[in-house]
């Protein structure tokens, strides 16, 4: 049951970050309906006001939403309804990669990656060019479904893909070193992203019985990292993921 009274709208209404924080505060205070209202608004309108919140919208904001859903079932119902509406748009011909990303991210938070795989498989048949554009977003779901043949179709050159991943990590680390010290665990986040990407490549290769290629790629995944500390963190991450 929702506790407390509904909070009147104020000047934070059009400030996405303030609106998200207000939703968190409402959830913590037990004002679940208010929290859900703010989370829905943030999901639907945040990028209109602050495009830089793209990543937050599909990560932290959805995580807060699932936390709310654990206490307030209406929140899960609302999130599934939004997911279903967006899925229907894709199936009806909308070829917007960001829309697919929304659906994939919601399915991930709902622990329903199978729905992403099924959607992608349908799009691959109906709109193959659009499916190819979304393949990287769908890849975790494809691998989890163990459709390794499909995964390999969209990873024609695992070595080149690994090179692009390592270049991104090296670039992020170099950029961080030029920034003032921060309490945020940015290096840890960069390494985790890289480890997840490499792990998918290894799963794809091994799933297609390309074990020697997977062994070589794992070695190369470490060699390509310039920072010794980051390399050690990647090694540890890959060992934990195995």
Secondary structure as GFF3:
##gff-version 3
##sequence-region A 1 242
A	DSSP	three_ten_helix	11	14	.	.	.	ID=ss1
A	DSSP	alpha_helix	16	28	.	.	.	ID=ss2
A	DSSP	alpha_helix	32	49	.	.	.	ID=ss3
A	DSSP	three_ten_helix	51	53	.	.	.	ID=ss4
A	DSSP	alpha_helix	54	58	.	.	.	ID=ss5
A	DSSP	alpha_helix	60	71	.	.	.	ID=ss6
A	DSSP	alpha_helix	73	91	.	.	.	ID=ss7
A	DSSP	alpha_helix	97	109	.	.	.	ID=ss8
A	DSSP	alpha_helix	113	126	.	.	.	ID=ss9
A	DSSP	alpha_helix	128	144	.	.	.	ID=ss10
A	DSSP	alpha_helix	148	153	.	.	.	ID=ss11
A	DSSP	alpha_helix	158	177	.	.	.	ID=ss12
A	DSSP	alpha_helix	186	207	.	.	.	ID=ss13
A	DSSP	alpha_helix	211	223	.	.	.	ID=ss14
A	DSSP	alpha_helix	228	241	.	.	.	ID=ss15
###
